[in-house]
Amino acid sequence: MNTRAINIDLILNRATQEDLSGLAVIASNDPDLSILSPLAKAAYIRATSGPIPEEVARVALSSIFAIAGEDGEALREGESIIVFTNEYVNHSIELDLPNDKQAKICFHSEGSVSDFLGNSEAWISLDSIPENPIRGGELAQEAIAGAIVERIWHSSPQCYPSDTDFIGVITYGISTIGDFGVDGFSACDYCNAFEVAHQSIDLEESDDHSFRWTDLLSEDQLVDIASKERAHPPEDWEWISREQMLESYQNGEVVKCGIDRFLLCFGSGEQWRPDGVVEDEWTTSIDEEAEDEDFCAFQMPILTISYPIADPKEEELTLPVLDLIDYLYRSLQKASGKD
């Protein structure tokens, strides 16, 4: 019996009666059914005897992972994938003005962080979510994403522009200058590039990625704030540098963390965890053609589903998997007397 194929068929509820009979024969010599992953073993017990023992259900749920990434194909092929998270930061810069006053420039900025899965905490196992995330036959995606965000929450900014193993992109937005609102300003720091988007800003005026914040105000607003018209050529106090914004960001306050997508991963070994394997050792242990091979305890997931789902065919594929997850949670509730 092909080990990979029978595991996938059991998880997707498409194992035939012949498959189940074949597994019964194997179980007569190997009661632990070592060719099955924890999740497939739970599916087999459900298909053949109904109620799933509490420990089997618990281990099966602990082998299902939600990861803030999107490259399920790479993960199934045994590669470390990139995990994506976002942080939203409020910060400000105080500027000295020629009228002996100060003006505060307030930013609402976003840091986009990507890191290798083995270095990231942006994942959870389903057994760490006490509430059943299957509601009305559908996955409560906000509950899964919220659980991941709760794990990665931090109050001080973590993102910084880099093009090494840790890649960060910061997008700055200015909300107000003094008492005046600012619309349409954004600046992106990619480490190797810095871009400003606003019709009044021209980065070519400077050699060091500085720009004139005074260009974001009308002449009347500038006079109100600085008691001075826009200088030609610009004076020193009119400039904001890339370095000033980064320092301000890093001293800012994280008001929200978030993720855009996540992978739900099935069919991993009992001892596999996203942060527990050195990157260059992340290999698929089960051969595609192997017959009756023991399911490796460190096997990476053999099935992944990316949420939100874009393909209707993939959404249909999820139904038996979600039904199995729901059954596991209900089995634990029944065992604890809550059902």
C-alpha positions as a Python dict, from the first residue, in 0.01 Angstrom:
ca = {
    (1, 'M'): (0, 0, 0),
    (2, 'N'): (143, 337, -103),
    (3, 'T'): (209, 526, 222),
    (4, 'R'): (168, 879, 90),
    (5, 'A'): (-141, 799, -114),
    (6, 'I'): (-331, 622, 165),
    (7, 'N'): (-257, 906, 409),
    (8, 'I'): (-392, 1163, 166),
    (9, 'D'): (-697, 951, 80),
    (10, 'L'): (-786, 902, 446),
    (11, 'I'): (-752, 1272, 529),
    (12, 'L'): (-968, 1365, 228),
    (13, 'N'): (-1223, 1092, 307),
    (14, 'R'): (-1176, 914, -24),
    (15, 'A'): (-1025, 587, 96),
    (16, 'T'): (-1215, 290, -52),
    (17, 'Q'): (-1348, -11, 135),
    (18, 'E'): (-1065, -206, -21),
    (19, 'D'): (-818, 44, 128),
    (20, 'L'): (-975, 8, 471),
    (21, 'S'): (-966, -372, 448),
    (22, 'G'): (-599, -357, 349),
    (23, 'L'): (-522, -140, 650),
    (24, 'A'): (-705, -386, 874),
    (25, 'V'): (-473, -659, 753),
    (26, 'I'): (-170, -438, 824),
    (27, 'A'): (-310, -359, 1171),
    (28, 'S'): (-320, -727, 1259),
    (29, 'N'): (62, -725, 1256),
    (30, 'D'): (112, -356, 1337),
    (31, 'P'): (-162, -233, 1574),
    (32, 'D'): (-14, 119, 1576),
    (33, 'L'): (-53, 143, 1197),
    (34, 'S'): (288, 305, 1165),
    (35, 'I'): (231, 383, 797),
    (36, 'L'): (-27, 647, 898),
    (37, 'S'): (19, 1005, 1016),
    (38, 'P'): (-164, 1108, 1333),
    (39, 'L'): (-441, 1276, 1131),
    (40, 'A'): (-480, 984, 890),
    (41, 'K'): (-492, 742, 1183),
    (42, 'A'): (-778, 941, 1336),
    (43, 'A'): (-958, 936, 1001),
    (44, 'Y'): (-911, 559, 976),
    (45, 'I'): (-1054, 501, 1325),
    (46, 'R'): (-1351, 721, 1241),
    (47, 'A'): (-1415, 531, 919),
    (48, 'T'): (-1394, 187, 1078),
    (49, 'S'): (-1507, 214, 1439),
    (50, 'G'): (-1658, 556, 1485),
    (51, 'P'): (-1556, 726, 1812),
    (52, 'I'): (-1197, 852, 1818),
    (53, 'P'): (-1011, 805, 2149),
    (54, 'E'): (-927, 1131, 2325),
    (55, 'E'): (-550, 1092, 2297),
    (56, 'V'): (-568, 1006, 1925),
    (57, 'A'): (-785, 1313, 1860),
    (58, 'R'): (-556, 1537, 2062),
    (59, 'V'): (-241, 1423, 1883),
    (60, 'A'): (-415, 1457, 1546),
    (61, 'L'): (-510, 1819, 1621),
    (62, 'S'): (-156, 1891, 1739),
    (63, 'S'): (-28, 1782, 1396),
    (64, 'I'): (-243, 2039, 1209),
    (65, 'F'): (-71, 2375, 1171),
    (66, 'A'): (-178, 2718, 1054),
    (67, 'I'): (119, 2915, 919),
    (68, 'A'): (126, 3281, 808),
    (69, 'G'): (258, 3196, 462),
    (70, 'E'): (128, 3108, 118),
    (71, 'D'): (377, 2876, -53),
    (72, 'G'): (215, 2543, 22),
    (73, 'E'): (382, 2373, -273),
    (74, 'A'): (731, 2450, -142),
    (75, 'L'): (638, 2329, 205),
    (76, 'R'): (501, 2001, 66),
    (77, 'E'): (826, 1952, -123),
    (78, 'G'): (1024, 1978, 199),
    (79, 'E'): (1146, 2337, 174),
    (80, 'S'): (1149, 2607, 437),
    (81, 'I'): (901, 2873, 331),
    (82, 'I'): (878, 3247, 391),
    (83, 'V'): (638, 3368, 658),
    (84, 'F'): (474, 3709, 619),
    (85, 'T'): (348, 3937, 897),
    (86, 'N'): (259, 4305, 924),
    (87, 'E'): (290, 4561, 1201),
    (88, 'Y'): (114, 4897, 1208),
    (89, 'V'): (302, 5172, 1389),
    (90, 'N'): (218, 5523, 1507),
    (91, 'H'): (520, 5750, 1540),
    (92, 'S'): (615, 6114, 1508),
    (93, 'I'): (899, 6359, 1443),
    (94, 'E'): (934, 6689, 1630),
    (95, 'L'): (1080, 6967, 1417),
    (96, 'D'): (1238, 7293, 1529),
    (97, 'L'): (1099, 7588, 1334),
    (98, 'P'): (1246, 7932, 1265),
    (99, 'N'): (980, 8098, 1485),
    (100, 'D'): (1125, 7922, 1793),
    (101, 'K'): (832, 7682, 1798),
    (102, 'Q'): (805, 7313, 1712),
    (103, 'A'): (586, 7122, 1470),
    (104, 'K'): (496, 6757, 1510),
    (105, 'I'): (472, 6535, 1203),
    (106, 'C'): (258, 6230, 1284),
    (107, 'F'): (291, 5905, 1091),
    (108, 'H'): (71, 5598, 1049),
    (109, 'S'): (314, 5346, 899),
    (110, 'E'): (327, 4977, 815),
    (111, 'G'): (615, 4734, 841),
    (112, 'S'): (596, 4422, 625),
    (113, 'V'): (812, 4148, 771),
    (114, 'S'): (915, 3824, 604),
    (115, 'D'): (1127, 3555, 762),
    (116, 'F'): (1206, 3187, 722),
    (117, 'L'): (950, 2965, 889),
    (118, 'G'): (1210, 2807, 1115),
    (119, 'N'): (1289, 3150, 1262),
    (120, 'S'): (930, 3270, 1295),
    (121, 'E'): (660, 3243, 1559),
    (122, 'A'): (380, 3321, 1314),
    (123, 'W'): (215, 2980, 1331),
    (124, 'I'): (-5, 2777, 1564),
    (125, 'S'): (-111, 2416, 1605),
    (126, 'L'): (-485, 2358, 1621),
    (127, 'D'): (-468, 2195, 1962),
    (128, 'S'): (-366, 2537, 2100),
    (129, 'I'): (-705, 2678, 1995),
    (130, 'P'): (-954, 2564, 2257),
    (131, 'E'): (-1263, 2664, 2058),
    (132, 'N'): (-1369, 2464, 1754),
    (133, 'P'): (-1282, 2681, 1449),
    (134, 'I'): (-1536, 2499, 1229),
    (135, 'R'): (-1860, 2694, 1231),
    (136, 'G'): (-2151, 2606, 1009),
    (137, 'G'): (-1929, 2370, 811),
    (138, 'E'): (-1679, 2647, 731),
    (139, 'L'): (-1345, 2746, 878),
    (140, 'A'): (-1361, 3053, 1102),
    (141, 'Q'): (-1064, 3216, 931),
    (142, 'E'): (-1069, 3518, 1163),
    (143, 'A'): (-1030, 3287, 1463),
    (144, 'I'): (-725, 3117, 1311),
    (145, 'A'): (-565, 3444, 1198),
    (146, 'G'): (-642, 3602, 1535),
    (147, 'A'): (-470, 3318, 1719),
    (148, 'I'): (-157, 3361, 1505),
    (149, 'V'): (-160, 3739, 1557),
    (150, 'E'): (-195, 3693, 1933),
    (151, 'R'): (119, 3481, 1927),
    (152, 'I'): (325, 3735, 1732),
    (153, 'W'): (192, 4048, 1907),
    (154, 'H'): (460, 4290, 2021),
    (155, 'S'): (442, 4649, 2144),
    (156, 'S'): (768, 4778, 1997),
    (157, 'P'): (841, 4774, 1621),
    (158, 'Q'): (1040, 4478, 1488),
    (159, 'C'): (1063, 4562, 1118),
    (160, 'Y'): (1368, 4720, 963),
    (161, 'P'): (1463, 4754, 595),
    (162, 'S'): (1693, 4467, 502),
    (163, 'D'): (1771, 4243, 207),
    (164, 'T'): (1936, 3959, 403),
    (165, 'D'): (1768, 3658, 566),
    (166, 'F'): (1528, 3894, 740),
    (167, 'I'): (1356, 4111, 479),
    (168, 'G'): (1162, 4419, 587),
    (169, 'V'): (980, 4687, 394),
    (170, 'I'): (848, 4995, 572),
    (171, 'T'): (572, 5202, 416),
    (172, 'Y'): (540, 5544, 577),
    (173, 'G'): (223, 5748, 577),
    (174, 'I'): (196, 6102, 715),
    (175, 'S'): (-138, 6177, 877),
    (176, 'T'): (-87, 6528, 1013),
    (177, 'I'): (164, 6810, 1024),
    (178, 'G'): (82, 7027, 1322),
    (179, 'D'): (-296, 7073, 1312),
    (180, 'F'): (-322, 7012, 939),
    (181, 'G'): (-418, 6682, 778),
    (182, 'V'): (-205, 6537, 497),
    (183, 'D'): (-350, 6325, 218),
    (184, 'G'): (-183, 6109, -43),
    (185, 'F'): (166, 6083, 104),
    (186, 'S'): (349, 5752, 119),
    (187, 'A'): (714, 5655, 123),
    (188, 'C'): (858, 5303, 92),
    (189, 'D'): (1195, 5198, 228),
    (190, 'Y'): (1322, 4877, 64),
    (191, 'C'): (1675, 4907, 205),
    (192, 'N'): (1823, 4916, -147),
    (193, 'A'): (1566, 5169, -265),
    (194, 'F'): (1363, 5454, -120),
    (195, 'E'): (1056, 5589, -296),
    (196, 'V'): (821, 5874, -215),
    (197, 'A'): (477, 5903, -370),
    (198, 'H'): (321, 6248, -362),
    (199, 'Q'): (257, 6492, -640),
    (200, 'S'): (439, 6771, -457),
    (201, 'I'): (753, 6576, -363),
    (202, 'D'): (1055, 6539, -590),
    (203, 'L'): (1333, 6321, -444),
    (204, 'E'): (1569, 6433, -716),
    (205, 'E'): (1609, 6759, -526),
    (206, 'S'): (1829, 6578, -273),
    (207, 'D'): (2115, 6332, -291),
    (208, 'D'): (2041, 6152, 37),
    (209, 'H'): (1671, 6056, 8),
    (210, 'S'): (1559, 6362, 203),
    (211, 'F'): (1248, 6553, 104),
    (212, 'R'): (1089, 6886, 191),
    (213, 'W'): (800, 6835, 431),
    (214, 'T'): (699, 7194, 366),
    (215, 'D'): (591, 7088, 15),
    (216, 'L'): (305, 6895, 177),
    (217, 'L'): (149, 7218, 306),
    (218, 'S'): (-9, 7512, 132),
    (219, 'E'): (156, 7852, 166),
    (220, 'D'): (-111, 7963, 414),
    (221, 'Q'): (-67, 7649, 626),
    (222, 'L'): (310, 7691, 630),
    (223, 'V'): (281, 8052, 741),
    (224, 'D'): (42, 7944, 1016),
    (225, 'I'): (285, 7678, 1143),
    (226, 'A'): (624, 7835, 1083),
    (227, 'S'): (542, 8207, 1046),
    (228, 'K'): (740, 8185, 726),
    (229, 'E'): (682, 8124, 355),
    (230, 'R'): (839, 7832, 176),
    (231, 'A'): (1206, 7903, 123),
    (232, 'H'): (1370, 7906, -220),
    (233, 'P'): (1622, 7748, -206),
    (234, 'P'): (1496, 7536, 85),
    (235, 'E'): (1648, 7590, 427),
    (236, 'D'): (1776, 7315, 658),
    (237, 'W'): (1463, 7308, 876),
    (238, 'E'): (1245, 7217, 575),
    (239, 'W'): (1393, 6871, 523),
    (240, 'I'): (1310, 6524, 658),
    (241, 'S'): (1558, 6245, 595),
    (242, 'R'): (1509, 5875, 540),
    (243, 'E'): (1713, 5812, 855),
    (244, 'Q'): (1490, 6041, 1064),
    (245, 'M'): (1180, 5850, 960),
    (246, 'L'): (1337, 5512, 1034),
    (247, 'E'): (1453, 5624, 1379),
    (248, 'S'): (1107, 5762, 1450),
    (249, 'Y'): (946, 5436, 1335),
    (250, 'Q'): (1171, 5222, 1553),
    (251, 'N'): (1080, 5434, 1856),
    (252, 'G'): (710, 5425, 1774),
    (253, 'E'): (415, 5228, 1911),
    (254, 'V'): (273, 4917, 1747),
    (255, 'V'): (-104, 4960, 1738),
    (256, 'K'): (-183, 4640, 1548),
    (257, 'C'): (-20, 4327, 1410),
    (258, 'G'): (-171, 4128, 1127),
    (259, 'I'): (-137, 3865, 856),
    (260, 'D'): (-284, 3862, 507),
    (261, 'R'): (-292, 3487, 441),
    (262, 'F'): (-221, 3158, 611),
    (263, 'L'): (-166, 2794, 520),
    (264, 'L'): (-357, 2518, 691),
    (265, 'C'): (-125, 2217, 689),
    (266, 'F'): (-221, 1849, 722),
    (267, 'G'): (-46, 1515, 735),
    (268, 'S'): (266, 1601, 928),
    (269, 'G'): (447, 1362, 1158),
    (270, 'E'): (376, 1358, 1530),
    (271, 'Q'): (707, 1529, 1613),
    (272, 'W'): (727, 1781, 1328),
    (273, 'R'): (692, 2144, 1424),
    (274, 'P'): (747, 2452, 1207),
    (275, 'D'): (1028, 2584, 1427),
    (276, 'G'): (1184, 2253, 1521),
    (277, 'V'): (1392, 2163, 1217),
    (278, 'V'): (1709, 2323, 1091),
    (279, 'E'): (1647, 2476, 749),
    (280, 'D'): (1888, 2258, 548),
    (281, 'E'): (1739, 1944, 704),
    (282, 'W'): (1383, 2016, 592),
    (283, 'T'): (1335, 1730, 353),
    (284, 'T'): (1041, 1514, 262),
    (285, 'S'): (1099, 1175, 424),
    (286, 'I'): (831, 968, 250),
    (287, 'D'): (913, 853, -100),
    (288, 'E'): (638, 911, -356),
    (289, 'E'): (644, 545, -460),
    (290, 'A'): (717, 382, -124),
    (291, 'E'): (496, 91, -25),
    (292, 'D'): (411, 19, 341),
    (293, 'E'): (675, 265, 459),
    (294, 'D'): (662, 387, 818),
    (295, 'F'): (531, 743, 840),
    (296, 'C'): (823, 951, 968),
    (297, 'A'): (760, 1129, 1298),
    (298, 'F'): (936, 1436, 1153),
    (299, 'Q'): (752, 1430, 819),
    (300, 'M'): (652, 1775, 694),
    (301, 'P'): (288, 1833, 592),
    (302, 'I'): (178, 1644, 282),
    (303, 'L'): (-136, 1855, 226),
    (304, 'T'): (-181, 2233, 247),
    (305, 'I'): (-471, 2471, 187),
    (306, 'S'): (-416, 2845, 151),
    (307, 'Y'): (-666, 3087, 308),
    (308, 'P'): (-846, 3292, 191),
    (309, 'I'): (-931, 3037, -78),
    (310, 'A'): (-936, 3175, -432),
    (311, 'D'): (-1006, 2856, -629),
    (312, 'P'): (-1361, 2709, -598),
    (313, 'K'): (-1222, 2361, -668),
    (314, 'E'): (-984, 2391, -374),
    (315, 'E'): (-1270, 2511, -155),
    (316, 'E'): (-1465, 2195, -239),
    (317, 'L'): (-1156, 1991, -149),
    (318, 'T'): (-1157, 2141, 199),
    (319, 'L'): (-1502, 2011, 296),
    (320, 'P'): (-1399, 1660, 406),
    (321, 'V'): (-1092, 1799, 585),
    (322, 'L'): (-1300, 2052, 776),
    (323, 'D'): (-1551, 1782, 861),
    (324, 'L'): (-1268, 1572, 1005),
    (325, 'I'): (-1140, 1866, 1213),
    (326, 'D'): (-1492, 1926, 1343),
    (327, 'Y'): (-1520, 1559, 1438),
    (328, 'L'): (-1190, 1574, 1627),
    (329, 'Y'): (-1303, 1872, 1832),
    (330, 'R'): (-1639, 1710, 1906),
    (331, 'S'): (-1459, 1391, 2012),
    (332, 'L'): (-1257, 1591, 2267),
    (333, 'Q'): (-1568, 1772, 2390),
    (334, 'K'): (-1746, 1441, 2437),
    (335, 'A'): (-1448, 1294, 2622),
    (336, 'S'): (-1445, 1594, 2857),
    (337, 'G'): (-1820, 1571, 2919),
    (338, 'K'): (-1897, 1902, 2743),
    (339, 'D'): (-2095, 1748, 2460),
}
